[in-house]
């Protein structure tokens, strides 16, 4: 393939609609975005690229809003190809106001072929085509106008080679009988993108030190993180600029009743106390007064021998199946999912076993190995 593709710049609604008409009958469209988000919660779209196998179109979102034909192109019709798409999906949802479907993420596709589960785009292109793409503009300022010729070429190559990569991946997935696996994983990716705001209530579960807190402290941390996510979105600030997880965890740990106690939290700044201190104290008070049956459950210590024994047994099952399938273990199940199963088993609760194709490969063996551990 040529490293100098035909490139068209789009900065008017008419030009965008004309490009959409030209690719309306395509079966597959490659997509990518360039964006900036160092100072904001929401990504600032700087460039949107797409190609259907011919030219590469570069949309300037600073000059043109999303049109209905492009919105339909994203949400209907041809298959959309993206690589490592989670942030791109966020950019497109913010700019276009809708979902991207049907979708294939070529990074996920590669992980199901037994390769590096986080393989970058340039390495992926070299792996399948032998071409070495330029890297000069990796950290470009994509908000500057006009973009340089080098920037435009870099952006165009991000989509034109994606189609060729997908041809090879599709053939390999078909040979292995894993196309349905890919479709299921990409459908879940789309579903996750659609429920981003609804996931605010689950953010607290990401904290690896949650087991150190009592149920009431966990509830305080949960309420604090829900507030932080909503406020960061409303104020359009990076969550860490508003207040980071460490400070929120410290507040939940101390459960302060007044500003003097709040000021004793490690790393908390006077300006933060002045601006949001009353809110923090109100949320802690809400957790302190919550009915016991409404509190999150107490979490077992991952340092406990019983926890470690179960986690090791589950890992053994996952690693064995991953080796059989030629996959990285984390493609099958992440550590957090294994820990959730251990916690449920220790509490005598229903195991959160994997579903779908992962469940078919693993569920029975995971349940069996925990039974063996409990019987020993």
C-alpha positions in Angstrom: 0.0 0.0 0.0 1.1 3.6 -0.6 2.4 5.7 2.2 1.2 8.8 0.4 -2.6 8.3 0.2 -5.1 10.7 -1.4 -6.2 13.1 1.3 -9.3 15.4 1.4 -9.8 18.1 4.0 -13.4 18.7 5.2 -14.4 21.9 6.9 -17.9 22.6 5.7 -21.2 20.7 6.2 -21.6 20.3 2.4 -18.2 18.7 2.0 -18.9 16.3 4.9 -22.3 15.3 3.5 -20.7 14.8 0.0 -18.0 12.5 1.5 -20.7 10.5 3.4 -22.6 10.0 0.1 -19.4 8.6 -1.5 -18.9 5.9 1.2 -22.6 5.2 1.8 -22.5 1.8 0.1 -19.2 0.7 1.6 -19.2 -2.4 3.7 -16.4 -1.3 6.1 -15.2 2.2 7.1 -12.0 2.9 9.1 -12.3 5.6 11.8 -9.9 7.4 14.1 -9.7 10.7 16.0 -7.2 13.1 17.4 -8.1 15.0 20.5 -6.9 17.0 23.5 -8.0 16.5 27.1 -5.2 17.6 29.4 -7.3 20.4 30.9 -10.8 19.1 30.5 -13.0 16.2 31.5 -14.5 15.9 28.1 -12.1 15.3 25.2 -11.8 18.2 22.8 -12.1 16.8 19.3 -9.2 18.1 17.0 -9.5 15.8 14.0 -11.7 13.0 12.8 -10.4 10.7 10.0 -12.2 8.1 8.0 -11.6 6.0 4.9 -13.5 3.3 3.0 -10.6 2.0 1.0 -10.0 5.0 -1.3 -9.1 8.5 -0.1 -8.7 9.5 3.5 -11.1 12.2 4.6 -10.0 14.5 7.4 -12.8 16.3 9.2 -12.0 19.5 11.0 -14.4 19.5 14.1 -13.2 23.0 15.0 -14.8 24.3 11.8 -17.8 21.9 11.2 -20.4 20.3 13.4 -21.5 16.8 12.9 -24.2 16.4 10.2 -27.1 14.0 10.1 -25.6 11.9 7.2 -22.3 11.4 9.2 -24.3 10.6 12.4 -26.2 8.0 10.5 -22.9 6.6 9.0 -21.6 6.2 12.6 -24.7 4.6 14.1 -26.0 2.5 11.1 -24.8 1.0 7.9 -21.3 -0.2 7.3 -19.0 -1.8 9.9 -16.7 0.7 11.6 -13.1 -0.2 12.3 -11.2 1.5 15.1 -8.1 0.6 17.0 -8.0 0.9 20.8 -11.3 2.6 20.5 -12.4 3.5 24.1 -11.3 7.1 24.0 -12.2 7.5 20.3 -15.8 6.4 21.1 -15.9 9.0 23.8 -14.7 11.7 21.3 -17.2 10.7 18.7 -20.1 10.4 21.2 -19.3 13.9 22.5 -19.0 15.4 19.0 -21.7 13.5 17.1 -24.0 12.8 20.0 -24.6 9.1 19.3 -23.2 5.6 19.3 -20.8 4.0 16.9 -22.1 0.7 15.6 -21.6 -1.9 14.4 -18.0 -1.8 15.5 -14.8 -3.8 15.4 -11.8 -2.8 17.5 -8.7 -4.2 15.9 -6.8 -4.2 19.1 -9.4 -6.6 20.6 -9.3 -8.6 17.4 -5.5 -9.0 17.8 -5.8 -10.0 21.4 -8.1 -12.9 20.3 -5.5 -14.1 17.9 -3.1 -14.7 20.8 -0.9 -11.6 20.2 -0.1 -8.8 22.6 -3.4 -7.7 24.1 -2.4 -4.0 24.0 -0.6 -4.0 20.6 -0.3 -0.4 19.3 -1.5 0.6 15.8 2.0 1.1 14.2 3.2 -2.3 15.5 -0.1 -3.9 14.2 0.4 -2.5 10.7 4.0 -3.7 10.6 2.9 -7.1 11.9 0.4 -7.6 9.1 1.7 -5.6 6.2 5.4 -5.1 6.8 5.1 -1.4 6.4 6.7 0.9 9.0 4.6 4.0 9.5 6.1 7.4 10.5 6.0 8.3 14.2 7.0 11.9 14.0 3.6 13.4 14.8 2.6 11.1 17.7 2.6 14.0 20.1 1.6 16.8 17.8 -0.6 19.7 18.7 -3.7 18.7 16.7 -5.6 21.9 17.6 -3.2 24.1 15.7 -4.4 25.4 12.3 -3.5 24.9 9.6 -2.2 21.3 10.2 1.1 20.6 8.5 1.5 18.2 5.6 3.2 15.8 7.9 0.4 15.9 10.4 -2.2 15.3 7.6 -0.3 12.3 6.3 0.1 10.8 9.7 -3.6 11.2 10.4 -4.5 9.7 7.0 -2.3 6.7 7.5 -4.1 6.0 10.8 -7.1 4.9 8.8 -6.0 3.7 5.4 -3.9 0.8 6.7 -6.6 -0.2 9.2 -8.7 -1.7 6.4 -5.8 -3.9 5.2 -5.0 -5.0 8.8 -8.7 -6.0 9.2 -8.6 -8.2 6.1 -5.8 -10.3 7.6 -7.4 -10.4 11.1 -10.8 -11.5 9.7 -9.2 -14.4 7.8 -7.3 -15.5 10.9 -10.3 -15.2 13.2 -12.4 -17.2 10.8 -9.8 -19.9 10.7 -9.9 -20.1 14.5 -13.7 -19.9 14.7 -13.4 -16.8 17.0 -15.4 -14.2 15.0 -18.4 -14.6 17.3 -16.0 -13.9 20.3 -14.9 -10.6 18.6 -18.5 -9.6 17.9 -19.5 -10.2 21.5 -16.6 -8.3 22.9 -17.1 -5.3 20.6 -20.8 -5.2 21.3 -20.0 -5.0 25.0 -17.5 -2.2 24.2 -20.3 -0.2 22.6 -22.6 -0.9 25.5 -20.0 0.4 27.9 -19.6 3.6 26.0 -23.3 4.2 26.1 -23.5 3.8 29.9 -20.5 6.0 30.8 -22.5 8.3 33.1 -24.4 5.5 34.6 -21.1 3.9 35.6 -20.3 6.7 38.1 -21.7 4.6 40.9 -19.2 1.8 40.2 -16.1 4.0 40.2 -15.3 3.4 43.8 -14.8 -0.3 43.1 -11.6 0.5 41.2 -9.7 1.4 44.4 -7.3 -1.4 45.3 -7.3 -0.4 48.9 -11.1 -0.6 49.5 -10.7 -3.7 51.6 -9.0 -1.5 54.3 -12.2 0.4 54.9 -15.3 -0.5 57.0 -18.7 -0.8 55.2 -19.6 2.7 56.4 -16.3 4.1 55.2 -16.8 2.3 51.9 -20.2 4.0 51.6 -18.6 7.4 52.2 -16.0 6.8 49.6 -18.7 5.6 47.1 -20.8 8.8 47.7 -17.7 10.9 47.3 -16.6 9.4 44.0 -20.1 9.6 42.6 -20.1 13.3 43.5 -16.6 13.8 42.0 -17.5 12.1 38.7 -20.7 14.2 38.3 -18.9 17.5 39.2 -15.9 16.8 37.0 -18.3 16.3 34.1 -20.3 19.4 35.0 -17.3 21.6 35.4 -15.5 20.0 32.5 -12.3 19.5 34.6 -10.0 16.4 34.8 -11.1 14.4 37.8 -7.7 14.7 39.3 -7.8 18.5 39.1 -11.0 18.5 41.0 -10.0 16.0 43.7 -8.0 12.8 43.3 -8.9 9.3 44.6 -6.2 9.4 47.3 -7.8 12.4 49.0 -11.3 11.0 48.7 -10.1 7.7 50.2 -8.4 9.7 53.0 -11.7 11.5 53.7 -13.6 8.3 53.8 -11.0 6.7 56.1 -11.2 9.6 58.7 -14.9 10.2 58.4 -14.5 13.9 59.5 -17.3 15.7 61.3 -16.0 19.2 60.8 -13.6 21.3 58.8 -10.9 21.0 61.4 -10.9 17.2 61.1 -11.2 17.5 57.3 -8.0 19.6 57.2 -6.1 16.7 58.8 -6.7 14.5 55.7 -3.3 13.9 54.0 -2.7 16.0 50.9 -6.0 17.9 51.1 -5.6 21.6 50.0 -7.1 24.6 51.9 -8.6 25.8 48.6 -10.4 22.5 48.2 -11.8 22.6 51.7 -13.0 26.2 51.2 -14.7 25.3 47.9 -16.1 21.9 48.5 -15.5 21.1 52.2 -19.2 21.4 53.2 -20.1 19.0 50.4 -17.6 16.5 51.6 -18.8 16.7 55.2 -22.4 16.4 54.1 -21.6 13.2 52.1 -19.7 11.7 55.0 -22.6 12.5 57.3 -25.0 10.8 54.9 -22.8 7.7 55.1 -22.5 7.9 58.9 -26.3 8.0 59.2 -27.1 5.3 56.6 -29.1 2.3 57.7 -26.8 -0.7 58.2 -28.6 -2.9 55.7 -28.0 -0.4 52.9 -24.2 -0.3 53.4 -21.8 -2.0 51.0 -20.5 -5.3 52.2 -17.2 -5.6 54.1 -14.5 -6.8 51.9 -12.0 -9.6 52.8 -8.3 -8.8 53.0 -6.3 -9.9 49.9 -3.5 -10.7 52.4 -5.6 -13.4 54.1 -4.3 -16.9 53.4 -7.9 -18.1 52.5 -8.1 -15.3 50.0 -4.7 -16.0 48.5 -5.4 -19.8 48.3 -8.6 -19.2 46.3 -7.1 -16.6 44.0 -4.2 -18.8 43.2 -6.5 -21.7 42.3 -8.6 -19.5 40.0 -5.5 -18.1 38.4 -4.3 -21.7 37.7 -7.5 -22.4 35.9 -7.4 -19.2 33.8 -3.7 -19.6 33.0 -4.2 -23.2 31.9 -7.2 -22.3 29.6 -5.3 -19.3 28.2 -2.3 -21.5 27.3 -4.7 -24.0 25.6 -6.3 -21.2 23.6 -3.0 -19.4 22.9 -4.3 -16.2 24.6 -3.0 -13.9 27.2 -4.6 -14.7 30.6 -5.9 -11.2 31.0 -7.9 -11.5 27.8 -9.9 -14.3 29.5 -10.4 -12.7 32.9 -8.9 -9.7 34.7 -7.6 -9.9 38.2 -10.5 -7.7 39.5 -12.9 -10.3 38.2 -11.1 -13.1 39.9 -11.0 -11.2 43.1 -14.7 -10.6 42.9 -15.2 -14.4 42.7 -13.0 -15.0 45.7 -14.9 -12.4 47.7 -18.3 -14.0 46.8 -17.0 -17.5 47.6 -15.7 -16.4 51.0 -19.0 -14.7 51.8 -21.1 -17.7 50.6 -22.7 -15.7 47.8 -23.5 -16.6 44.2 -20.3 -16.6 42.2 -20.1 -13.8 39.5 -19.0 -16.3 36.9 -18.2 -15.1 33.4 -20.8 -15.4 30.7 -20.7 -15.6 26.9 -17.8 -17.4 25.3 -15.6 -16.9 28.4 -18.2 -18.7 30.5 -18.3 -21.6 28.0 -14.5 -21.9 28.4 -14.1 -21.2 32.1 -17.2 -21.2 34.2 -17.5 -24.9 35.0 -13.7 -25.2 35.8 -13.7 -22.1 38.0 -16.7 -23.3 40.0 -15.2 -26.8 40.4 -11.8 -25.5 41.6 -13.4 -23.4 44.3 -15.4 -26.4 45.5 -12.2 -28.3 45.8 -10.6 -25.6 47.8 -13.6 -25.4 50.1 -13.6 -29.1 50.6 -9.9 -29.3 51.5 
